[in-house]
Each structure stands twice: as structure tokens, then as C-alpha cells.
Amino acid sequence: MVDNSIPRHWPKTSYDPKYDPIIDAGPGHNRDHAPTYWIGTAGTPPADDGPVSGDMEADVVIVGSGYTGLSTAIHLAKEHGIQAVVLEANTVAWGCSTRNGGQAQISSGRLKRSQWIKRWGVDVAKGMHREVSEAFELFNDLIASDDIDCDPQTGGHYYIAHREKVMAGLQNESDLLNSTFGYGSRIIGKDELHAEHVNDQESHGAMWEPDGTCIHAGKLAFGYVNMARRLGVKIHTGSPVMGWETKNGIHHVRTPGGIVKTKNVALATAGYTPPGLNSKTKHRLMPILSNSMVTRPLTQSELDECGIKTMSPLTDTRTLRHYYRLLPDNRVQIGSRSAVTGRDAENDKHLQLLRANLARKFPALEDINLDYSWWGWVDVSHDMMPRIFQPDPDKRIFYAMGYGGNGVMYSAQAGRRMAQLVAGKKDEAFNLPIFTSPLPSHGLLTPFRRMGQRMAYVWYYLKDEVI
Ligand SMILES: Cc1cc2nc3c(=O)[nH]c(=O)nc-3n(C[C@H](O)[C@H](O)[C@H](O)COP(=O)(O)OP(=O)(O)OC[C@H]3O[C@@H](n4cnc5c(N)ncnc54)[C@H](O)[C@@H]3O)c2cc1C
């Protein structure tokens, strides 16, 4: 059992809504969680081991206490008998892992199966499908354990056509999924969708995938904390890693409270990776803001009008998808693109855009009061796929990141894979491209990324709404 009598280490500084990973040196020091629905309803955060206080040693240091870092620690302990120390700059699971939409889907990264085939050919694409299927099994096993009580709502994933013209593409993708990958997706027509599943007023039908589970994001993170600590993992919050020097193969990892000496460093910092943390992760990800809001509980007549008869994950076919769901307490959550910079994140126009898009789907919710609104930085890699990799064979440094907004489910497996890398226990799955190459660099385009992002948003708007 976890010893909850250990004093908790409450944050010393408040949440910073303007934080921007491209501009700021790091994600902060012992900051409070973002004011999300998940943090508001998950109950008291579990105890952790507080800030590093004095120099210490560890077999493995994991940087970042989100799903990836915690899963790495859990699998190092469970499958390899290795005790890791997790170092977290702020409060536990402070990054995306307590800010997301809680939608577990059978994917990793932003590409569809047809795009996998185009990029790598059918055989590799089938290998990737096996990898994400195995990942979903692992995720299901984890959330069924006694340590984790994250209110899972199963029922598959609905990929909803926001315009009629995208239905043909969904039909092709579904046919490919079923014929090439032996999967059981199906197309749902507009009338059936509205009557039986969700009365989304702008939808024209959907592709349904049998794997899709909604969870409580905060309870999942806290459950991982409980599991990791039960297995003997130390989780030091309020301990930002400021960098490290390597002497004779030993990394001297610097935190404000002391130096941690270790042979292995595993980076699980995702969209919050500071540019100065390590040369192998510098500018390898594009942090993109995603925002999310949660309404007050719906009345029965609002529920009837919206006709949301499932609590499964719903996403639409826009390039920058809307992800939405009915929560168990009858609130609706919806999220999508947000500001380009952290400094602009609080600008009300981003929230108003999301509200307007909710009203297009569910006119009955046009003026509904909101109880929660927040945002977070998604880790988008240059080629839209994650990497779990050791970037320099001579240095025992590893990373797992780049899920592009699809990490709730796959981060469990990515952590397990990173644990295998650290333990030197690769299997044949490690021949897949997400394990054999580094995160691609943005190269000469690095200084112009945000300019490109603004232009891309205009193009996505035209493509998704006008043309
Ligand atoms: C608004 C939003 C909605 C999303 N919705 C979904 C969804 O519905 N489904 C889905 O699959 N995915 C979704 N995602 C993505 C998903 O949340 C992430 O893929 C996942 O949580 C990544 O977990 P992680 O552990 O890799 O990173 P994070 O949870 O981001 O953790 C990284 C941690 O590293 C810490 N850190 C950074 N630098 C340092 C340092 N120098 N020293 C110490 N610690 C450091 C940070 O403080 C942070 O806590 C969403 C993301 C956002 C922002």
C-alpha cells in the first residue's frame, strides 16, 4: 500500500497561464496544476517524495512525471527489477497528463493507416498496427488494476464527418482498416448517427472504431503515481532538471535541491521539453497549444436535444480536430486548436471560437455556462509520429515523445518500450520506424516555425470550412 501519511508537498508558486516552451527557459519550479476539470474532480493528489534535498544516486533518472515518465518507471520496476527516480519540475503530472481530453484511441501520432502505408509500405504499417493494438491491451490492463480508478467509459471511437464531402474518404479508410489490417471498423450513416449515437448537427456520418475509451485524465495520472510508488519508485516533485554533465559515463543531473548521479537518463518531457535541456531534443518538437472547456452539467432537456447517447470518444474530421465527449456527470467537454503563443493563450477570442464550434454541433448549448477552461502544449513531431529512441549509442540517454496529441493511450506502451531500451531488452518490434530513427529536426526552418504555423492555420481553415 502507498503510505499516504507522508507529508504532501504543496506547490509553492501559482499556475502560470502564459508559459510558453519556445520562449521560456523551463516549465517553472514547483508550480500548481492548471485549473482543469480533472484536477478539480480527481480528489486529493497522492503523496509524492517532495523536492530533491541533497545529492543522491539512482540507477535511472526519469525527467517528467506525466504518463510517459510514470509508465517508464512502472515498467522498469515491474519487468526489469530496476528502481528509477522520477524528477518533476512542478506538481505531479503537471503537463499534458492532467490537461487532456481523456480520450484513448488506437493510434500513436497523427497519421492514419493509409498514410502509414504511403510512408512505409504495407508490411511496416501492419507492424505499426500490431504495436498500437498491443499498446491498447497494455493500457486496458493498467486501468483495470487496483491502483488505478479512472472511470473508464468504453464503446469505441467515433470519427465524425464534419462535412459531407469527407464521407468518401472515411469509407476508404474504413475499408482499408478492415481489409488490410483485419480490423472491425464500420461506417455509420447520418440518420443512424443522429438517432442512435450523437445528434451533432454539423455531422454527416462517422467512422466507428471498436477501440476507444474515455477516462478521467487526472485519476489516471494519480493512479500511475500510486502504482509507481507501490513498486518502490521515488517521485521528486518541485525538482526541475537544469541540465547535466557526464563524467566517466555518469550523468550528474542538476536540480535546485541537489545533484542526482546516474548512469541512465530517460526524458519524458513531451511538449514541455526546455530547449536547453539536451542537444538531442533541442527543437525536435513543435509545441502546439490545445485548449479545452467543460460546461456546467446539462439539464435533461439539453441532454435530449444534444442526443449524446454515448460516453465514448468523439472527434471530428477537421485537420485540427475537435475532440468532445459527454462526461459521467452530464457535462460536455470539447477541445481543439488554441493560440499560437503562450502570451496570447488567455485571449478570450480562442475560447469564443471553441464556444462557437460547440454551438455548431449542439445549438442547445450556445449560451451554456462553462465551469472549466484551460490549455496545454501538445508535442508535435516534424513528421507527425513519435519516437522512443536512444539518440547517441555512446551515451545512455533515452527519450519517448512526439505523440502529437494522441498520447493518452500510447504513452503507456511508449514508457514500457523506453524501459526496455534502458534495460537493454529490445525485441523485434524495435525494428519499427518509431524506434529506429531520432525525432527529425526542424533544421533551418526552426526560427520560422511559428510563422509557418500561422500560415498553416489559415490553410487548414480554408481546407476544412470553405473549399
Ligand atoms: C488540451 C489537451 C488535450 C489533449 N487531449 C488528448 C486526448 O484526448 N487523447 C490523447 O490521446 N491525447 C491527448 N492529449 C495529449 C496527451 O495529453 C499527451 O500526449 C500525454 O499526456 C503526454 O504525456 P507525457 O507524460 O509524455 O507528457 P506530459 O504529461 O506533458 O509531462 C511532461 C512533464 O515533464 C515535466 N518537465 C519538463 N521539463 C522538465 C525538467 N527540465 N525537469 C523536470 N521536469 C520537467 C513537465 O513539468 C511535465 O509535467 C491532449 C493534450 C492537451 C494539451
The ligand as a Gaussian input file, in Angstrom:
#p B3LYP/6-31G(d) Opt

LIG

0 1
 C       -5.607000      20.168000     -24.142000
 C       -5.047000      18.810000     -24.493000
 C       -5.912000      17.783000     -24.862000
 C       -5.415000      16.514000     -25.176000
 N       -6.320000      15.502000     -25.419000
 C       -5.859000      14.259000     -25.673000
 C       -6.779000      13.187000     -25.851000
 O       -7.995000      13.337000     -25.684000
 N       -6.281000      11.972000     -26.193000
 C       -4.927000      11.757000     -26.316000
 O       -4.527000      10.633000     -26.638000
 N       -4.034000      12.745000     -26.072000
 C       -4.458000      13.982000     -25.752000
 N       -3.561000      14.978000     -25.474000
 C       -2.138000      14.637000     -25.432000
 C       -1.764000      13.867000     -24.157000
 O       -2.233000      14.554000     -23.029000
 C       -0.236000      13.721000     -24.101000
 O        0.191000      13.025000     -25.259000
 C        0.259000      12.949000     -22.885000
 O       -0.307000      13.415000     -21.690000
 C        1.774000      13.084000     -22.847000
 O        2.242000      12.637000     -21.602000
 P        3.769000      12.831000     -21.283000
 O        3.993000      12.150000     -19.987000
 O        4.602000      12.377000     -22.431000
 O        3.995000      14.396000     -21.156000
 P        3.423000      15.455000     -20.100000
 O        2.235000      14.937000     -19.389000
 O        3.276000      16.741000     -20.820000
 O        4.581000      15.547000     -19.000000
 C        5.812000      16.193000     -19.232000
 C        6.322000      16.641000     -17.866000
 O        7.709000      16.986000     -17.981000
 C        7.955000      17.966000     -16.992000
 N        9.221000      18.635000     -17.301000
 C        9.549000      19.343000     -18.406000
 N       10.814000      19.788000     -18.310000
 C       11.292000      19.362000     -17.132000
 C       12.552000      19.500000     -16.471000
 N       13.556000      20.198000     -17.009000
 N       12.715000      18.921000     -15.265000
 C       11.714000      18.201000     -14.694000
 N       10.504000      18.044000     -15.262000
 C       10.299000      18.610000     -16.481000
 C        6.742000      18.886000     -17.108000
 O        6.593000      19.684000     -15.954000
 C        5.609000      17.880000     -17.312000
 O        4.955000      17.569000     -16.118000
 C       -4.022000      16.264000     -25.165000
 C       -3.145000      17.295000     -24.803000
 C       -3.654000      18.557000     -24.464000
 C       -2.705000      19.652000     -24.069000

